[in-house]
């Protein structure tokens, strides 16, 4: 359940990043940390364990990023 919710959050981040393609890198990095914190809060609310939440959040980010770039390579 946590990974699915975090995939939704990462999808939202990807959409917002696409909308702000002309922003400076520092703003994109700050936005990433806001979304990472949001994903962490959602995960921690459900799992009630900081350690598990950190692992699940990092895992969902790696899986989402891998899928995102793989599909981008296939499409383009």
N, CA, C and O atoms as CSV, one atom per row, in Angstrom:
chain,resi,resn,atom,element,x,y,z
A,1,UNK,N,N,0.821,-1.192,0.000
A,1,UNK,CA,C,0.000,0.000,0.000
A,1,UNK,C,C,0.874,1.268,0.000
A,1,UNK,O,O,0.588,2.234,-0.707
A,2,UNK,N,N,1.926,1.239,0.796
A,2,UNK,CA,C,2.810,2.405,0.891
A,2,UNK,C,C,3.495,2.670,-0.445
A,2,UNK,O,O,3.593,3.819,-0.876
A,3,UNK,N,N,3.963,1.627,-1.093
A,3,UNK,CA,C,4.669,1.801,-2.370
A,3,UNK,C,C,3.732,2.357,-3.426
A,3,UNK,O,O,4.144,3.195,-4.228
A,4,UNK,N,N,2.492,1.917,-3.448
A,4,UNK,CA,C,1.526,2.434,-4.423
A,4,UNK,C,C,1.277,3.918,-4.181
A,4,UNK,O,O,1.256,4.709,-5.124
A,5,UNK,N,N,1.088,4.296,-2.920
A,5,UNK,CA,C,0.880,5.721,-2.610
A,5,UNK,C,C,2.115,6.546,-2.962
A,5,UNK,O,O,1.999,7.672,-3.445
A,6,UNK,N,N,3.284,5.986,-2.719
A,6,UNK,CA,C,4.500,6.720,-3.052
A,6,UNK,C,C,4.694,6.811,-4.562
A,6,UNK,O,O,5.218,7.813,-5.049
A,7,UNK,N,N,4.288,5.796,-5.311
A,7,UNK,CA,C,4.324,5.905,-6.779
A,7,UNK,C,C,3.431,7.047,-7.249
A,7,UNK,O,O,3.775,7.757,-8.194
A,8,UNK,N,N,2.297,7.224,-6.602
A,8,UNK,CA,C,1.414,8.343,-6.947
A,8,UNK,C,C,2.111,9.665,-6.655
A,8,UNK,O,O,2.021,10.606,-7.443
A,9,UNK,N,N,2.805,9.737,-5.525
A,9,UNK,CA,C,3.543,10.965,-5.179
A,9,UNK,C,C,4.664,11.213,-6.184
A,9,UNK,O,O,4.853,12.347,-6.626
A,10,UNK,N,N,5.416,10.165,-6.556
A,10,UNK,CA,C,6.498,10.342,-7.536
A,10,UNK,C,C,5.948,10.733,-8.903
A,10,UNK,O,O,6.581,11.496,-9.632
A,11,UNK,N,N,4.778,10.216,-9.252
A,11,UNK,CA,C,4.147,10.614,-10.515
A,11,UNK,C,C,3.771,12.087,-10.477
A,11,UNK,O,O,3.928,12.801,-11.467
A,12,UNK,N,N,3.277,12.536,-9.338
A,12,UNK,CA,C,2.979,13.956,-9.172
A,12,UNK,C,C,4.231,14.807,-9.292
A,12,UNK,O,O,4.208,15.879,-9.897
A,13,UNK,N,N,5.330,14.323,-8.711
A,13,UNK,CA,C,6.600,15.048,-8.833
A,13,UNK,C,C,7.040,15.142,-10.293
A,13,UNK,O,O,7.483,16.197,-10.748
A,14,UNK,N,N,6.917,14.040,-11.017
A,14,UNK,CA,C,7.311,14.030,-12.427
A,14,UNK,C,C,6.463,15.019,-13.229
A,14,UNK,O,O,6.981,15.733,-14.087
A,15,UNK,N,N,5.170,15.055,-12.948
A,15,UNK,CA,C,4.283,15.980,-13.645
A,15,UNK,C,C,4.633,17.435,-13.325
A,15,UNK,O,O,4.698,18.272,-14.226
A,16,UNK,N,N,4.857,17.734,-12.058
A,16,UNK,CA,C,5.210,19.105,-11.655
A,16,UNK,C,C,6.567,19.494,-12.233
A,16,UNK,O,O,6.758,20.634,-12.656
A,17,UNK,N,N,7.504,18.559,-12.255
A,17,UNK,CA,C,8.818,18.850,-12.852
A,17,UNK,C,C,8.681,19.136,-14.349
A,17,UNK,O,O,9.358,20.015,-14.881
A,18,UNK,N,N,7.812,18.400,-15.015
A,18,UNK,CA,C,7.565,18.641,-16.440
A,18,UNK,C,C,6.957,20.019,-16.653
A,18,UNK,O,O,7.303,20.703,-17.616
A,19,UNK,N,N,6.059,20.435,-15.770
A,19,UNK,CA,C,5.448,21.762,-15.883
A,19,UNK,C,C,6.466,22.876,-15.639
A,19,UNK,O,O,6.334,23.970,-16.188
A,20,UNK,N,N,7.478,22.600,-14.817
A,20,UNK,CA,C,8.455,23.629,-14.472
A,20,UNK,C,C,9.788,23.373,-15.168
A,20,UNK,O,O,10.847,23.496,-14.553
A,21,UNK,N,N,9.737,23.022,-16.434
A,21,UNK,CA,C,10.976,22.676,-17.140
A,21,UNK,C,C,11.910,23.867,-17.340
A,21,UNK,O,O,13.086,23.680,-17.651
A,22,UNK,N,N,11.407,25.077,-17.169
A,22,UNK,CA,C,12.249,26.258,-17.354
A,22,UNK,C,C,12.776,26.813,-16.030
A,22,UNK,O,O,13.440,27.849,-16.015
A,23,UNK,N,N,12.485,26.135,-14.926
A,23,UNK,CA,C,12.975,26.582,-13.629
A,23,UNK,C,C,14.456,26.247,-13.470
A,23,UNK,O,O,14.998,25.383,-14.159
A,24,UNK,N,N,15.086,26.954,-12.547
A,24,UNK,CA,C,16.489,26.696,-12.263
A,24,UNK,C,C,16.630,25.380,-11.493
A,24,UNK,O,O,15.687,24.916,-10.852
A,25,UNK,N,N,17.809,24.800,-11.569
A,25,UNK,CA,C,18.073,23.506,-10.952
A,25,UNK,C,C,17.855,23.543,-9.437
A,25,UNK,O,O,17.359,22.573,-8.864
A,26,UNK,N,N,18.215,24.630,-8.793
A,26,UNK,CA,C,18.084,24.710,-7.339
A,26,UNK,C,C,16.617,24.572,-6.925
A,26,UNK,O,O,16.329,23.969,-5.891
A,27,UNK,N,N,15.701,25.110,-7.698
A,27,UNK,CA,C,14.278,24.995,-7.377
A,27,UNK,C,C,13.770,23.575,-7.604
A,27,UNK,O,O,12.907,23.096,-6.869
A,28,UNK,N,N,14.299,22.911,-8.609
A,28,UNK,CA,C,13.910,21.519,-8.861
A,28,UNK,C,C,14.413,20.614,-7.741
A,28,UNK,O,O,13.720,19.679,-7.340
A,29,UNK,N,N,15.615,20.887,-7.235
A,29,UNK,CA,C,16.160,20.095,-6.136
A,29,UNK,C,C,15.333,20.322,-4.866
A,29,UNK,O,O,15.022,19.374,-4.145
A,30,UNK,N,N,14.985,21.565,-4.604
A,30,UNK,CA,C,14.145,21.857,-3.440
A,30,UNK,C,C,12.786,21.174,-3.569
A,30,UNK,O,O,12.259,20.641,-2.593
A,31,UNK,N,N,12.227,21.190,-4.765
A,31,UNK,CA,C,10.940,20.544,-5.007
A,31,UNK,C,C,11.058,19.026,-4.791
A,31,UNK,O,O,10.148,18.402,-4.246
A,32,UNK,N,N,12.180,18.442,-5.220
A,32,UNK,CA,C,12.390,17.010,-5.003
A,32,UNK,C,C,12.377,16.689,-3.511
A,32,UNK,O,O,11.748,15.716,-3.095
A,33,UNK,N,N,13.055,17.484,-2.715
A,33,UNK,CA,C,13.097,17.220,-1.282
A,33,UNK,C,C,11.731,17.400,-0.626
A,33,UNK,O,O,11.411,16.699,0.334
A,34,UNK,N,N,10.932,18.321,-1.125
A,34,UNK,CA,C,9.566,18.475,-0.618
A,34,UNK,C,C,8.753,17.217,-0.911
A,34,UNK,O,O,8.044,16.721,-0.036
A,35,UNK,N,N,8.851,16.701,-2.132
A,35,UNK,CA,C,8.118,15.490,-2.481
A,35,UNK,C,C,8.673,14.276,-1.740
A,35,UNK,O,O,7.909,13.399,-1.336
A,36,UNK,N,N,9.983,14.215,-1.557
A,36,UNK,CA,C,10.575,13.116,-0.793
A,36,UNK,C,C,10.062,13.135,0.636
A,36,UNK,O,O,9.723,12.089,1.188
A,37,UNK,N,N,10.000,14.308,1.236
A,37,UNK,CA,C,9.495,14.449,2.600
A,37,UNK,C,C,8.024,14.059,2.670
A,37,UNK,O,O,7.601,13.399,3.618
A,38,UNK,N,N,7.247,14.461,1.674
A,38,UNK,CA,C,5.837,14.087,1.621
A,38,UNK,C,C,5.683,12.565,1.520
A,38,UNK,O,O,4.855,11.978,2.217
A,39,UNK,N,N,6.472,11.932,0.663
A,39,UNK,CA,C,6.431,10.467,0.530
A,39,UNK,C,C,6.853,9.805,1.840
A,39,UNK,O,O,6.287,8.787,2.238
A,40,UNK,N,N,7.838,10.382,2.497
A,40,UNK,CA,C,8.302,9.843,3.770
A,40,UNK,C,C,7.221,9.963,4.838
A,40,UNK,O,O,7.003,9.027,5.607
A,41,UNK,N,N,6.544,11.105,4.890
A,41,UNK,CA,C,5.478,11.297,5.874
A,41,UNK,C,C,4.332,10.315,5.665
A,41,UNK,O,O,3.823,9.734,6.624
A,42,UNK,N,N,3.929,10.131,4.417
A,42,UNK,CA,C,2.854,9.184,4.122
A,42,UNK,C,C,3.272,7.772,4.521
A,42,UNK,O,O,2.498,7.044,5.142
A,43,UNK,N,N,4.485,7.390,4.168
A,43,UNK,CA,C,4.975,6.059,4.522
A,43,UNK,C,C,5.092,5.863,6.020
A,43,UNK,O,O,4.748,4.800,6.536
A,44,UNK,N,N,5.568,6.865,6.714
A,44,UNK,CA,C,5.731,6.768,8.164
A,44,UNK,C,C,4.378,6.727,8.869
A,44,UNK,O,O,4.235,6.077,9.905
A,45,UNK,N,N,3.398,7.412,8.318
A,45,UNK,CA,C,2.061,7.380,8.900
A,45,UNK,C,C,1.470,5.972,8.818
A,45,UNK,O,O,0.766,5.538,9.730
A,46,UNK,N,N,1.752,5.272,7.744
A,46,UNK,CA,C,1.190,3.931,7.562
A,46,UNK,C,C,2.015,2.867,8.285
A,46,UNK,O,O,1.446,2.012,8.964
A,47,UNK,N,N,3.337,2.900,8.155
A,47,UNK,CA,C,4.169,1.835,8.729
A,47,UNK,C,C,4.493,2.048,10.200
A,47,UNK,O,O,4.736,1.076,10.915
A,48,UNK,N,N,4.502,3.276,10.665
A,48,UNK,CA,C,4.834,3.614,12.061
A,48,UNK,C,C,6.265,3.226,12.434
A,48,UNK,O,O,6.577,3.021,13.607
A,49,UNK,N,N,7.133,3.127,11.417
A,49,UNK,CA,C,8.529,2.783,11.662
A,49,UNK,C,C,9.404,3.633,10.742
A,49,UNK,O,O,9.308,3.547,9.518
A,50,UNK,N,N,10.246,4.443,11.345
A,50,UNK,CA,C,11.104,5.328,10.562
A,50,UNK,C,C,12.074,4.541,9.687
A,50,UNK,O,O,12.311,4.901,8.534
A,51,UNK,N,N,12.623,3.486,10.229
A,51,UNK,CA,C,13.599,2.679,9.493
A,51,UNK,C,C,12.963,2.013,8.264
A,51,UNK,O,O,13.516,2.064,7.166
A,52,UNK,N,N,11.805,1.393,8.463
A,52,UNK,CA,C,11.099,0.758,7.349
A,52,UNK,C,C,10.675,1.791,6.320
A,52,UNK,O,O,10.755,1.558,5.114
A,53,UNK,N,N,10.223,2.935,6.816
A,53,UNK,CA,C,9.769,3.988,5.912
A,53,UNK,C,C,10.899,4.496,5.039
A,53,UNK,O,O,10.707,4.706,3.841
A,54,UNK,N,N,12.065,4.696,5.614
A,54,UNK,CA,C,13.207,5.160,4.837
A,54,UNK,C,C,13.580,4.137,3.765
A,54,UNK,O,O,13.869,4.508,2.628
A,55,UNK,N,N,13.574,2.862,4.118
A,55,UNK,CA,C,13.881,1.811,3.148
A,55,UNK,C,C,12.828,1.773,2.038
A,55,UNK,O,O,13.170,1.726,0.857
A,56,UNK,N,N,11.553,1.793,2.419
A,56,UNK,CA,C,10.472,1.713,1.427
A,56,UNK,C,C,10.484,2.928,0.509
A,56,UNK,O,O,10.280,2.797,-0.698
A,57,UNK,N,N,10.722,4.110,1.071
A,57,UNK,CA,C,10.761,5.324,0.268
A,57,UNK,C,C,11.911,5.291,-0.730
A,57,UNK,O,O,11.729,5.626,-1.901
A,58,UNK,N,N,13.085,4.893,-0.278
A,58,UNK,CA,C,14.234,4.788,-1.187
A,58,UNK,C,C,13.979,3.723,-2.252
A,58,UNK,O,O,14.298,3.922,-3.424
A,59,UNK,N,N,13.404,2.593,-1.841
A,59,UNK,CA,C,13.105,1.512,-2.778
A,59,UNK,C,C,12.085,1.958,-3.829
A,59,UNK,O,O,12.263,1.696,-5.019
A,60,UNK,N,N,11.027,2.625,-3.395
A,60,UNK,CA,C,10.012,3.071,-4.355
A,60,UNK,C,C,10.581,4.120,-5.305
A,60,UNK,O,O,10.211,4.157,-6.479
A,61,UNK,N,N,11.470,4.966,-4.812
A,61,UNK,CA,C,12.101,5.973,-5.668
A,61,UNK,C,C,12.985,5.320,-6.719
A,61,UNK,O,O,12.964,5.723,-7.882
A,62,UNK,N,N,13.757,4.321,-6.327
A,62,UNK,CA,C,14.629,3.620,-7.274
A,62,UNK,C,C,13.799,2.892,-8.329
A,62,UNK,O,O,14.105,2.969,-9.519
A,63,UNK,N,N,12.762,2.195,-7.906
A,63,UNK,CA,C,11.907,1.468,-8.847
A,63,UNK,C,C,11.211,2.442,-9.791
A,63,UNK,O,O,11.184,2.216,-11.001
A,64,UNK,N,N,10.647,3.523,-9.251
A,64,UNK,CA,C,9.943,4.490,-10.093
A,64,UNK,C,C,10.893,5.137,-11.104
A,64,UNK,O,O,10.554,5.276,-12.279
A,65,UNK,N,N,12.079,5.529,-10.645
A,65,UNK,CA,C,13.049,6.161,-11.540
A,65,UNK,C,C,13.495,5.185,-12.625
A,65,UNK,O,O,13.630,5.570,-13.786
A,66,UNK,N,N,13.724,3.938,-12.261
A,66,UNK,CA,C,14.118,2.930,-13.245
A,66,UNK,C,C,13.035,2.739,-14.303
A,66,UNK,O,O,13.327,2.708,-15.498
A,67,UNK,N,N,11.798,2.614,-13.866
A,67,UNK,CA,C,10.691,2.461,-14.807
A,67,UNK,C,C,10.518,3.700,-15.675
A,67,UNK,O,O,10.263,3.597,-16.875
A,68,UNK,N,N,10.658,4.857,-15.068
A,68,UNK,CA,C,10.488,6.118,-15.793
A,68,UNK,C,C,11.511,6.245,-16.928
A,68,UNK,O,O,11.150,6.561,-18.062
A,69,UNK,N,N,12.774,5.999,-16.620
A,69,UNK,CA,C,13.818,6.143,-17.641
A,69,UNK,C,C,13.784,5.006,-18.663
A,69,UNK,O,O,14.105,5.212,-19.833
A,70,UNK,N,N,13.397,3.813,-18.225
A,70,UNK,CA,C,13.269,2.705,-19.180
A,70,UNK,C,C,12.171,2.994,-20.184
A,70,UNK,O,O,12.369,2.806,-21.384
A,71,UNK,N,N,11.026,3.445,-19.719
A,71,UNK,CA,C,9.935,3.781,-20.628
A,71,UNK,C,C,10.291,4.972,-21.519
A,71,UNK,O,O,9.883,5.021,-22.679
A,72,UNK,N,N,11.044,5.927,-20.985
A,72,UNK,CA,C,11.467,7.060,-21.788
A,72,UNK,C,C,12.379,6.611,-22.926
A,72,UNK,O,O,12.293,7.136,-24.036
A,73,UNK,N,N,13.249,5.642,-22.656
A,73,UNK,CA,C,14.126,5.117,-23.709
A,73,UNK,C,C,13.338,4.355,-24.758
A,73,UNK,O,O,13.641,4.445,-25.947
A,74,UNK,N,N,12.338,3.612,-24.336
A,74,UNK,CA,C,11.523,2.836,-25.269
A,74,UNK,C,C,10.706,3.759,-26.166
A,74,UNK,O,O,10.616,3.539,-27.373
A,75,UNK,N,N,10.119,4.779,-25.582
A,75,UNK,CA,C,9.246,5.693,-26.327
A,75,UNK,C,C,10.049,6.549,-27.304
A,75,UNK,O,O,9.620,6.771,-28.436
A,76,UNK,N,N,11.198,7.023,-26.873
A,76,UNK,CA,C,11.982,7.916,-27.737
A,76,UNK,C,C,12.938,7.086,-28.503
A,76,UNK,O,O,13.711,7.613,-29.303
